[in-house]
């Protein structure tokens, strides 16, 4: 008996054959090509030309596909288990290029990740390192750790889907030793501090310490069942050895602070690898640099984790990096990671990314990467392009992510091409829609990348706001007849006020309008706390000075040059 499916195949085969005949007899004898966009321009490109990667499909391939489909024997599809995890995403090549998102400051809304993940991929990134800090939706006893604007579980699922859609491997990062300010700032955890007065580092000897970080790690691991790598931080463990517990331990262990660090690091690395088979651990390497290879090997850390050698300087000691690689090889590590910086690695309050500085850092790393043939027994897993948003939890914001995008493009293209030559520049220009001028620290042109409006508006604020306000405050009549003292006692000549009041009002109106538009752009990407903080640190002081002077000028003008007020303001 002829089944419905067989009948349908016969009909489709006939239609395909008819279509094939029409195509072959058409007047267009040359092969035609059809461009299939692999990216939705509406979700990625902010403005400007649509730059799309094309896939060429020949008409013969289309015909063969349908013919083969129609002739394919009927095979029942396997059942799909509900809730089954997808196959873990493998990085496309070694060494991998991983973009670091530091979420302990200015964490972007998920809708912005939807726009920049395709950008990361198109620029040559293979994955994203997510340093969650207080943006992870911790639950249960850890709920206190969450920021008021922390992502939801639904947000995390969407981030994971976006990463897979754009072929980006996600690597979660949870600090387990140092840089635990976001945890230890809470009074509930004061007793777990290594130094009672400081929230930086964990006391590794207190029984509650390991239980705390294991709980944190477990919640994040459960949310990332596909992760092949897990970064446990462990850098800059400030004050290690200063608690009484640590002093007692050191007294019994020949004062070996390195061994104390290794004990805690190994404990957590082993917990991570045993909790889920196949996951590999990464940690920052700075705490390992002064520990002898023999001591590291004795600890067993080399069988559990890979160190990340980090250096963000413009002029790196590449020979010194080579020495570290040799030491880690001697310690028994099978592989290492490197870490550069595309932003956030210069000034603690850096507002604008210095392009040449970041480029030279990456060119130095390329030199080191090219020398890896000297170390045939140690694998370079990849390079983490860090984009620090704060130096630590309690410090101010560094450059915003949209401000660092041209630098990221330049750095990724340099890694891809081995240098930032004309080909790399043209590819970056093609993707960004603006032309990177390293010597000017700017990407010239309107820009087609999402966040380009913020990029250009921050540049305008950075280069003009303070300069224009300071220029006005140096006005002859403001300096001489409308000083802070004059305003405090309501004492000024109306004639003098008339010389600058119009200019003052014009400047204030200009910046009020500009800043309001800037705020709207910021609110599209960032949560309210980030908008408020950035404005307070970079805008409000200058705007308040303009507003106060304008308000005082209007008030004192009405006094018609009367004597000083007895009452100060």
C-alpha positions in Angstrom: 0.0 0.0 0.0 1.3 3.4 -0.9 1.7 5.5 2.2 1.0 9.3 2.4 4.7 10.0 2.9 5.6 8.0 -0.2 3.0 9.8 -2.2 4.3 13.1 -1.0 7.8 12.2 -2.0 6.6 11.3 -5.5 4.9 14.7 -5.9 7.9 16.6 -4.6 10.2 14.6 -6.9 8.1 15.5 -9.9 8.0 19.2 -9.0 11.7 19.2 -8.5 12.3 17.7 -11.9 10.0 20.2 -13.6 11.8 23.1 -11.8 15.2 21.7 -12.9 14.2 21.5 -16.6 13.0 25.2 -16.4 16.2 26.3 -14.8 18.4 24.4 -17.4 16.4 25.9 -20.4 16.3 29.4 -19.0 18.2 32.2 -20.9 20.6 32.6 -18.0 23.1 29.9 -18.9 25.8 31.1 -16.4 25.6 30.0 -12.8 23.7 32.3 -10.5 24.5 32.6 -6.8 22.3 33.3 -4.0 23.5 35.1 -0.9 22.2 33.7 2.4 22.7 36.0 5.4 23.8 34.1 8.5 23.2 37.0 10.8 20.1 39.1 11.5 21.2 42.7 10.8 18.4 44.1 12.9 19.7 42.4 16.1 23.3 43.3 15.6 24.1 46.4 13.5 23.2 49.6 15.3 23.3 51.7 12.1 25.2 52.0 8.8 25.8 49.5 6.1 24.7 45.9 6.5 27.9 43.8 6.6 27.0 40.2 6.2 29.0 37.0 5.7 27.7 35.3 2.6 27.4 31.6 1.7 27.4 30.7 -2.0 24.7 28.2 -3.0 24.7 26.8 -6.6 21.4 25.9 -8.3 22.7 22.4 -8.9 23.2 21.9 -5.2 19.7 23.0 -4.5 18.3 20.5 -7.0 20.5 17.7 -5.7 19.4 18.4 -2.1 15.7 18.0 -3.0 16.3 14.9 -5.2 18.3 13.2 -2.4 15.6 14.1 0.2 12.8 12.7 -2.0 14.7 9.5 -2.6 16.0 9.0 1.0 14.5 5.9 2.7 12.2 6.5 5.6 14.0 6.2 8.9 12.2 6.9 12.2 13.7 9.8 14.1 15.1 9.0 17.6 13.1 10.2 20.5 14.3 13.5 22.1 14.7 13.4 25.9 13.1 16.5 27.4 15.6 18.7 29.3 18.6 17.0 27.8 21.7 19.1 27.6 23.2 19.9 24.2 26.6 18.7 23.3 29.3 21.0 24.9 30.6 23.5 22.4 34.2 22.9 21.4 36.4 25.9 20.7 37.1 26.0 17.0 40.9 26.1 17.3 43.8 26.1 19.6 44.9 28.6 21.0 41.4 29.9 21.6 40.6 33.7 21.8 38.3 34.3 24.8 36.8 37.7 25.5 36.5 38.5 29.3 33.3 40.2 30.6 34.0 41.6 34.0 30.5 41.9 35.5 31.5 43.4 38.9 30.8 46.8 37.4 28.7 48.2 34.6 27.2 44.7 33.8 25.3 45.1 30.5 21.6 44.1 30.1 21.1 40.8 28.3 19.6 42.6 25.3 23.0 44.2 24.8 24.7 40.8 24.9 22.3 39.8 22.1 23.9 42.5 20.0 27.5 42.1 20.9 27.9 38.3 20.9 27.6 38.2 17.1 30.1 41.1 17.0 32.6 39.1 19.2 32.2 36.1 16.9 32.7 38.1 13.7 35.8 39.7 15.1 37.4 36.3 15.7 36.5 35.4 19.3 36.0 31.8 20.2 34.4 32.3 23.6 33.5 34.5 26.5 34.8 34.4 30.1 32.0 35.5 32.4 33.2 36.8 35.7 29.9 36.9 37.5 30.7 38.3 40.9 27.5 39.7 42.4 25.5 39.5 39.1 24.9 35.7 39.4 21.4 34.8 40.8 22.7 33.1 43.9 19.9 31.5 45.9 19.3 29.9 49.3 21.8 31.0 51.9 23.8 32.9 49.2 20.9 35.2 48.2 22.6 38.0 50.1 25.4 38.0 47.6 23.2 39.1 44.7 23.3 42.6 43.4 19.8 44.3 43.2 20.2 44.1 39.5 21.6 40.5 39.3 20.6 38.5 36.3 17.8 36.0 36.7 18.0 32.3 35.9 16.1 33.1 32.7 18.7 35.7 31.8 21.5 33.1 32.3 19.7 30.7 30.0 19.4 33.3 27.4 23.1 34.2 27.6 23.9 30.5 27.2 21.7 30.3 24.1 23.2 33.4 22.6 26.7 32.0 23.1 25.8 28.7 21.4 24.0 30.6 18.6 27.1 32.6 17.9 29.5 29.6 18.4 31.1 31.2 21.5 32.2 28.9 24.3 31.2 30.2 27.8 33.7 29.9 30.7 32.3 30.9 34.1 34.6 32.5 36.6 34.0 32.4 40.4 36.7 33.7 42.8 37.5 31.2 45.6 40.3 32.9 47.6 41.2 36.5 46.9 38.9 39.3 45.5 36.0 38.1 47.6 35.1 41.7 48.6 31.5 41.2 47.3 31.1 38.3 49.7 33.2 39.4 52.7 31.7 42.9 52.8 28.6 41.4 54.4 28.7 41.2 58.2 27.5 37.6 58.1 30.9 36.7 56.6 33.2 39.0 58.6 34.5 36.0 60.6 35.7 34.4 57.4 38.1 37.2 56.5 41.8 36.6 56.5 42.4 40.1 57.9 39.5 41.1 60.1 39.5 44.7 59.0 39.7 44.0 55.3 37.2 42.2 53.0 39.7 41.1 50.3 40.6 37.6 51.1 39.3 34.4 52.7 40.7 32.7 55.8 41.6 29.3 54.3 41.7 27.6 57.7 38.2 28.4 58.9 35.8 25.5 58.3 33.2 27.8 57.0 35.4 29.2 54.2 35.6 26.1 52.1 32.0 25.4 52.6 31.1 28.9 51.4 33.1 28.9 48.2 32.0 25.3 47.4 28.4 26.4 47.6 29.1 29.4 45.3 31.0 27.2 42.8 28.2 24.5 42.9 25.5 26.9 42.1 27.3 28.4 39.1 28.4 24.9 37.9 24.8 23.7 38.0 23.8 26.6 35.9 26.6 25.8 33.3 26.4 22.0 32.8 28.0 22.3 29.3 31.1 24.2 30.5 34.3 22.5 29.6 36.4 25.0 31.5 35.8 26.6 34.9 37.9 29.6 36.1 38.4 29.7 39.9 40.3 33.0 40.0 42.6 32.8 43.0 44.7 35.9 42.2 45.9 38.6 44.5 45.1 37.0 47.8 45.9 40.1 49.9 47.0 39.6 53.4 47.4 35.8 53.2 49.2 34.6 56.3 48.1 37.4 58.6 45.2 35.8 60.5 45.9 34.1 63.8 44.8 30.8 62.2 47.3 31.3 59.4 50.1 32.3 61.8 49.5 29.1 63.8 49.6 27.0 60.6 52.8 28.7 59.4 54.5 28.2 62.7 54.0 24.4 62.2 54.9 24.4 58.5 58.2 26.3 58.3 56.5 29.5 57.3 55.6 28.3 53.8 52.9 30.7 52.6 53.1 29.2 49.1 52.2 25.8 50.4 49.3 27.3 52.4 48.0 28.9 49.1 48.4 25.6 47.3 46.5 23.6 49.9 43.4 25.8 49.4 43.7 26.0 45.6 44.1 22.2 45.3 41.2 21.6 47.5 38.9 23.7 45.4 40.3 22.5 42.1 39.8 18.9 43.1 36.2 19.7 44.2 35.4 21.2 40.8 36.9 18.3 38.8 35.3 15.7 41.0 31.9 17.4 40.9 31.7 17.0 37.2 33.8 14.7 35.2 35.6 16.3 32.2 35.6 19.9 33.4 39.0 21.6 33.4 40.1 24.2 35.9 41.8 27.5 35.2 43.4 29.9 37.7 45.3 33.2 37.6 49.1 32.5 38.0 50.4 35.5 40.1 50.2 33.6 43.4 52.3 30.7 41.8 55.1 32.9 40.6 57.2 32.8 43.8 56.4 29.1 44.6 59.1 26.6 43.5 58.2 24.2 40.8 59.0 21.3 43.2 56.5 22.6 45.7 53.8 23.0 43.1 54.4 19.5 41.8 54.3 18.0 45.3 50.8 19.6 45.8 49.3 18.0 42.7 47.8 21.2 41.3 49.4 20.5 37.9 47.1 17.5 37.5 44.0 19.5 38.3 44.3 23.0 36.7 46.0 25.2 34.1 47.6 28.5 35.1 46.8 31.8 33.3 49.9 33.9 32.9 48.7 37.5 32.8 50.4 40.7 31.9 48.7 43.9 30.9 51.7 46.2 30.4 52.5 48.1 27.2 56.1 46.9 27.3 56.1 43.4 28.6 59.1 41.5 29.7 58.7 38.7 27.1 61.8 36.9 28.4 60.2 36.9 31.9 57.1 35.3 30.5 59.3 32.6 28.9 60.8 32.0 32.3 57.4 31.5 33.8 56.4 29.0 31.0 59.5 27.0 31.7 58.9 27.0 35.5 55.3 25.8 35.0 56.5 23.1 32.6 59.0 22.0 35.3 56.1 22.0 37.8 54.3 19.5 35.6 51.6 21.6 34.1 50.4 20.2 30.7 49.0 23.5 29.5 48.8 27.2 30.1 46.6 30.1 29.2 47.8 33.7 28.6 45.9 36.9 29.5 46.1 40.3 27.8 43.9 43.3 28.3 41.8 45.2 25.7 40.6 47.7 28.3 40.6 48.3 32.1 44.3 47.4 32.5 45.7 51.0 32.7 44.3 53.6 35.0 42.1 52.8 38.0 39.6 55.4 36.8 40.4 55.2 33.1 37.6 56.8 31.0 38.9 56.4 27.5 40.8 53.4 26.2 44.4 54.1 25.1 44.6 52.2 21.8 48.4 52.1 21.3 48.9 50.8 24.8 46.5 47.9 24.3 47.9 47.2 20.8 51.5 47.0 22.1 50.4 44.7 24.9 48.9 42.3 22.3 51.9 42.5 19.9 54.1 41.5 22.9 51.8 38.5 23.5 51.9 37.5 19.9 55.7 37.5 20.1 55.4 35.1 23.1 52.8 32.9 21.3 55.1 32.6 18.3 57.8 31.4 20.6 55.8 28.5 22.0 57.6 26.1 19.7 60.4 26.2 22.2 58.1 24.5 24.7 56.8 21.5 22.8 55.6 19.7 25.9 53.3 22.3 27.1 50.1 23.3 25.3 48.9 26.9 24.9 45.1 26.5 25.4 44.3 30.1 24.5 44.5 33.8 25.4 42.0 35.6 27.6 41.4 39.2 26.4 40.5 40.8 29.7 38.2 43.8 29.9 38.3 44.9 33.5 35.5 47.0 34.7 36.9 47.7 38.1 40.2 47.0 39.7 38.2 45.5 42.6 34.7 45.6 44.1 35.1 48.9 46.0 36.9 50.9 43.3 35.4 53.1 40.6 34.5 52.1 37.0 37.1 51.8 34.3 36.2 52.3 30.6 32.7 51.2 29.6 32.4 48.2 27.3 31.2 50.2 24.3 34.2 52.5 24.7 36.5 49.5 24.6 34.9 47.8 21.5 37.3 49.4 18.9 40.2 48.3 21.1 38.8 44.8 21.3 38.4 44.7 17.5 42.0 45.8 17.1 43.3 43.3 19.5 41.3 40.3 18.2 42.3 41.2 14.6 45.9 41.5 15.6 45.8 38.0 17.2 44.0 36.6 14.1 46.5 38.1 11.6 49.6 38.1 13.7 49.8 41.9 13.6 47.7 44.9 13.1 48.5 45.4 9.4 46.4 47.0 6.6 44.5 43.7 6.1 43.6 43.6 9.8 42.6 47.3 9.8 40.4 46.9 6.8 38.6 43.8 8.3 38.0 45.7 11.6 36.8 48.7 9.6 34.5 46.5 7.6 32.9 45.0 10.8 32.8 48.1 13.0 31.9 50.7 10.4 34.6 53.1 11.6 38.3 53.4 11.0 40.7 52.7 13.9 43.3 55.4 14.2 45.7 54.0 16.8 47.8 57.2 16.9 44.7 59.3 17.7 43.1 56.8 20.2 39.9 56.9 18.2 37.8 55.0 15.7 36.8 57.6 13.1 33.4 57.5 11.4 29.9 57.0 12.6 30.4 53.3 13.5 28.0 50.5 12.9 28.5 48.5 16.1 26.0 48.4 18.8 26.9 50.9 21.5 28.7 53.2 19.0 26.5 56.1 20.1 27.8 55.8 23.7 31.3 55.4 22.3 31.1 58.8 20.5 29.2 60.5 23.2 31.7 59.5 25.9 34.5 60.8 23.7 32.8 64.1 23.4 32.2 64.3 27.1 35.8 63.2 27.8 37.3 65.8 25.5 35.0 68.8 26.0 32.9 69.0 29.2 35.6 69.7 31.7 37.6 71.8 29.3 34.6 74.1 28.4 33.6 74.5 32.1 37.1 75.3 33.2 37.4 77.8 30.3 34.2 79.6 31.4 35.3 79.6 35.1 38.5 81.4 34.0 36.4 84.2 32.5 37.8 87.6 33.6 34.6 88.7 35.3 33.8 85.4 37.0 37.3 85.2 38.5 37.3 88.8 39.6 33.7 89.6 40.5 31.7 86.4 40.9 34.0 84.1 43.0 32.9 81.5 45.5 33.2 84.2 48.2 30.9 86.6 46.3 28.3 83.9 45.8 28.5 82.8 49.5 27.6 86.3 50.7 25.2 87.3 47.8 27.5 90.2 46.9 28.1 91.1 43.2 27.8 94.0 40.8 24.9 93.4 38.4 27.0 95.0 35.7 29.7 92.3 36.1 27.1 89.5 36.1 25.8 90.8 32.8 29.2 90.2 31.1 29.0 86.4 31.5 25.5 85.4 32.3 24.4 84.8 28.7 27.4 82.7 27.9 26.9 80.7 31.2 23.3 80.0 30.4 24.1 79.0 26.8 26.7 76.5 27.9 24.5 75.1 30.6 21.6 74.6 28.2 23.8 72.9 25.7 25.2 70.4 28.1 21.8 69.7 29.8 20.4 68.6 26.5 23.5 66.6 25.6 23.7 64.8 28.9 20.0 64.0 28.9 20.4 62.3 25.4 23.5 60.5 26.7 21.6 59.2 29.8 18.9 57.8 27.5 21.6 55.9 25.5 23.1 54.6 28.7 19.8 53.4 30.0 19.3 51.3 26.9 22.4 49.2 27.8 23.0 49.6 31.6 21.1 49.2 34.8 20.2 52.4 36.9 23.1 51.9 39.3 25.7 52.0 36.5 24.1 55.1 34.9 24.1 56.9 38.2 27.7 56.0 39.1 29.1 56.9 35.7 27.3 60.3 35.8 28.5 61.0 39.3 32.1 60.2 38.6 32.4 61.8 35.1 29.7 64.4 34.7 28.0 65.7 37.8 30.8 67.8 39.3 31.1 69.9 36.2 27.3 70.1 35.6 26.7 71.0 39.3 29.3 73.8 39.0 27.5 75.3 35.9 24.1 74.9 37.6 25.2 76.5 40.9 26.7 79.5 39.1 23.7 80.0 36.9 21.3 79.8 39.9 23.5 82.2 42.0 23.8 84.7 39.1 20.0 84.8 38.7 19.4 85.3 42.4 22.2 87.8 43.1 21.3 89.8 40.0 17.9 90.6 41.6 19.6 92.1 44.7 20.8 95.1 42.6 24.3 95.2 44.2 23.2 95.4 47.8 25.6 95.0 50.7 26.8 91.5 51.7 24.2 89.3 53.3 24.6 88.8 57.1 23.4 85.2 56.6 25.7 82.9 54.7 24.3 80.5 52.2 
